[in-house]
Amino acid sequence: MAENLEEILKRIEGDADLIQGLLAELCAHIKEPLTLMEVCGTHTHAISKTGIRRALAGKVRLLSGPGCPVCVTSDADIDRFIELSRMPDVVVTTFGDMLHVPGSESSLANERDQGRDIRIVYSPLDALAMAEREPDKEFCFLGVGFETTAPAILATVAEARRRGINNFSIYAAFKLIPPALRMIAAHPDLAIEGLILPGHVSAVIGSEPYRFLADEFKRPCVITGFEGADILQAILMIADQIKEGEPCLEIQYKRVVTKEGNKAALKIMEGMCDVKDSMWRGLGTIPESELKLKEAWKDFDAEHKLSLPPMEYKETADAKGCRCGEVLLGKIIPPDCPLFAEACTTSNPIGPCMVSSEGACSAYYKYER
Ligand code: SF4
């Protein structure tokens, strides 16, 4: 898809003069090409859709990180979701993106085709309402997401207890972003010079949990918003930090993100969950990177309530030559996968990065071919 800068500029949302100025400033600042990682699926899609990646080609290489919760959910977890769906009188409820993600031998979509009761909902409250209407069944909601999603799902569990709805549970698989970034910053094969940090997660956790990236790992990092001008400004701030040789943590998205984060949301997560080690697709086991329900909430914890056997951590190869694991680590970009746009498309996805609307492969497929 050949585009000139004029065409790209038209697609970057926001004030045209501001954007043109930011691009000119970036081009003047950057002498050596930079390799940065954006750690949010929404940023990846914005960067692809607006054409920012193409506008900065040769100056900035933007790699996508593990910023899509569906994509980083392990095979082992998906196998357990499938196990739940096969139990009698258990209804699995989930956001739609999870349906087609492959486990080690099946997917929820396959199971649904075989008659399992798997329902798509738009909110955990929808699942709670179903549980209230159908008291003879157990409704299990799949709690997949980052710090952004967890508080609303946990609040639904608290609401279920308050209203005495006892046929509702969740499978808590809430991943935490800072431990994944520690793993990426420490990875010997990844030469990421700076990080574009997520706006939504940061609105909940605040800026401080990322401070180690600058202090310990000397990586410039900027929390940013989702408009074209936000992203360009964040890249410029990182380029400035690199130029000055002073890596630090900055907030570009000050209209939403504070140092302390959302205290009410943090209180819910701390009050209801313990932090555990977790298996991430492509990244392996990351210490203290997942929230699980505390003992006091075990009556709403599907793993306990429905007696799932202990989790078997296993790293299976991605299905059918899919290279999502390497995409999630920033080792390759989606077009480097031989299946990209050939065997693997958004209408016939093979791996989670093409399945999920937040996945890097789906972003490249939709906007960068
Ligand atoms: S293009 Fe498809 S097969 Fe290749 S890494 Fe992406 S999702 Fe996996």
Boltz pocket constraint, residues with backbone or C-beta under 6 A from the ligand:
constraints:
  - pocket:
      binder: B
      contacts: [[A, 319], [A, 320], [A, 321], [A, 322], [A, 323], [A, 324], [A, 327], [A, 334], [A, 337], [A, 338], [A, 339], [A, 340], [A, 341], [A, 344], [A, 345], [A, 349], [A, 350], [A, 351], [A, 352], [A, 353], [A, 354], [A, 355], [A, 361]]
      max_distance: 6.0
